[in-house]
Amino acid sequence: MAQDAIKPLVAGNWKMNGTTAQLKEPRLLAGMLRDVKLKCDVLVCPPATLLRRVKSVMKGSKIKVGGQDCHAAASGAHTGDISAEMLKDAGATYGIVGHSERRTNHKETDAVVSAKAKACHRGGLIAIICIGETLDERKSGKTLDVLTTQLKGSIPEGATAANSVIAYEPVWAIGTGLTPTTAEVAEAHAHIRSELGKIMGADGAKTRILYGGSVKPGNAVELMSTANVNGALVGGASLKAVDFIGIIKAYL
């Protein structure tokens, strides 16, 4: 399938940032995009405490909201956790699972990520399944092997292009200011596309593959025009509307 046949997605992951004062940013973002004919989907993933309020301040816009993580279960004795069903009830349409910070800080395995992605599907959310190699793995020439292992272990049965998105985020590029070369991004995304075909059949050619890792307005056009890159998962640059708009402009 031609790259231009897949509608891109630019998603902002606020991580553990934001209080009520931060609501001015999604309000500003919605205003800036109000009369713009978007060529991509736009998503904002605030902390769960702000999810419903972010959705409210962007009411009437085309911007969607999502959650940053969910528990594999729909409900139960899981103090401090939140289910996909709860995120959906708060207005989310997407859920991020398997982010490297979850894999590292919370020791989440591919099996855990797969269970969470399956929970997103069960709860009516589109799962954004994150994968990516560490700097040591990159230097050791293991990048493609790592991506293959993570894809096979993290994508649950029943995943389709409609209910799943893959986000490639080299761990060493997240929040560091370091970015792979376009050739390295192209190689990784081509490999992911090939593996998705093996795992998902025909849907593998239609599934969106996002790039994440120090995406900024200054490098967005180059990265977003790379083969098999169907959008971006943006961290820090999504916290300010003007910066996020600078990345979205890659598709305007």
N, C-alpha and C positions, 0 to 999 in steps of 0.2 A: 504494500500500500504506500502511495506517495505521502511524503511528510506533510504536505499542505492539506491532505485529506483528514488529518487528525487535528481537532481543535485544541490548541494549546491551553495550558492551565498555569497561571502564576499564583502561587500560594504563599502566604505570609505566616510564618510560625513565630509567634511572640515569645514562646518559651515561658519562663517564670518571670515575666515582666508585665507591668500594667496594673493600675488602680483606676478608680473612677476618673481621675484627672486625665488619663490616657484616652478617654472616649472622644476627645476633640479630634484625634487623628483619624479614626474611621469615619467620623462625621465629615471631616475635610476631604477625605478620600472619596466618599460618595458624592460630594458636591463637585469635585474636580472631574469625576467620570460621568456626571449626570447626562450631559449632552454628547458624549463620545460614543461613536459606534465601535464597540469592542470587537477585536478579532480573536480574543482569548477569553477564557473564563477566569474570574478573579475570586480568590478565596482568602479570608482572614481567619487565622486560628489563634484566638486569644486564650488566656487561662480560663478554666471553667467558671471561675467566679464572675467573669465579665461576658461570658458567651451570650446570654440572653440580652444584656444591655447593648452589646456591640450590634447585634442583629436589629435591635430596636432603633438605634441611631442611624442605621443604614437602610431603614425601611423605605421601600419604593425604588431602591437601586438594584442593579443586577449582581451585586457582590454577594457571595455566599459566605457562610461562616462554618467553621469546623472545630473539632476537638483535637487536643494534642495527644491523647492517650486514652485507653479504656481498659477495664478489666475483662477477662475472657467470659466471666459469668454475667448473666442478666441481672442478678440480684443476690443478696445473701450477706453473711457475716464477714464483710470485708471493709473494715473501718478505714476511712480515708480514700477509698477507691471510688470510681465512677464507671458506670456501665455504658455501653453503646446506646442502649435504650434511653438512658438518662440524657445523654448528649443529644440524641434525636429529639427528645421532649423539650430540650432547651433551645431548639432551633437549628442544630447542626445538620449538615448534609454530608460532611466528610469526617474522617477520623485518621490521624497520623499514628502509625504503629511502627515499632522497630527502629526508631531514631537511634543513632549511635550513642546519644547520651543516655538513653534508656538501656541499651545493650551494655554499655560500659558501667554506668553508675548503679544500675539495678540488676545487673548480671542477667539480662534477658537473653534467652537462647532463641535460635530459629524456631523451635517448637512453640515457645511462648508467643513469639511474634505471629506465627501462623494461627494460633488459637485466638489472638486478639483481632487479627484480620477477619477471621471467620465470624467473630462476635460482631464486628462492624457490619458484615453482610447480613447477619441475623437481625440486627437492630435497624437496618434500613440505611446504613451509611456507606459511602464509597470509601474504601480503605486506601490510604496512601502508605504503601509498604516501602520502608527505607532500607537501603543496603549500602555498603561501602567498605573500602579497605583502610587499614591503618598505614602510617608512614613506613613502618617496618615491613609490612606485607608488600607495599609498593616497591620498596628498595630491593626486596628479595625476589621480585618478579612473580609474585603470587596473586596479583590483582585479579586476573580473570578467573582463576581457580576459586578465589574467595567469593567472587560475585556469583559464580555458578552454584556453589554450596549454599550461599544465603538465599538465592532465588528458589532453589529446590526445596529448602527447608522452611521458608517463610511464606510461600504462596499456598494458601489452602485449596483443597478441592472445591470446585464450584466457582473459582475466581474467573471473571470475565473482563472484557474491556470496559463494560458498563459499570462494574462494581469495584474495580481495582485500578490503582495507579502505582507505578513504580517510581521511586525517587532515588537516584544515584547520588550519594553524598560521600566523597572521599573523606574519611574521618580527619585526615591531616589538613584539610582545607576549611573545615568548619570553624568560623570565627577567628581564623588566624591571619586572614588577608592573603594567604597563599591560594593560588588557583592552578589546576592542571592546565597544560597547554591544550589548545583546541584539538590537536591530534590525539592526545591522551583521552580527552572527553569523547571524541568520535570513536576511538577504539573501544572504550568501555561501553558506550551506548550501542554500538553495533553488536557487541558480544551479548549484551542484555537482550537486544531484539531477537537475536538468534536463539538464545536460551528460552525466551518466552514462547517462541514457536514450538519448541519441544514440550514445554510444560502446558501451554494453553491452547495449542493447536492454532486454528485460523485466527482466534482472538489475539494471539500474540502480536500479530502485525498491526492490530488496531489499538493496542493498549498504550496509553500515554506514559512516556518515560521522562521524568523531570530531572534536571540537574540542580544540585544544591551544593553550597560550599563557597562562601565569600562572594556571592553574586551581588554586584553593585551596578548603579546606573552606567558607570564607565565601561563595564565589560559585558553588559547584558546583551547588546546587539550581536556581538561576536559569538557569545556562548549560545544564544537562542537560535542562531542561524546554522549551527553545527548539525550535521546529519543525525537523525534519530533523537534529537533533543526536542521535546514537545512541551517545553515550559520550564518553570523554575520553582524550587522550594527555597524560599528566602528567609533568612533569620533576622539579624539585627537591622538590615535595611528596610524591613517591613514595619518597623516601629514608628517611622516618620512617614507621613503621607507623601511628602515631596520626593523622598528617596524611593519609596515603593512605586510611585507614578513613573519615576525615571526608568525603572525596570520594565514596567508594563508597556512603556512607550516602544519597546523593542517590537511590539506587535501592532503598533498604530501606523 
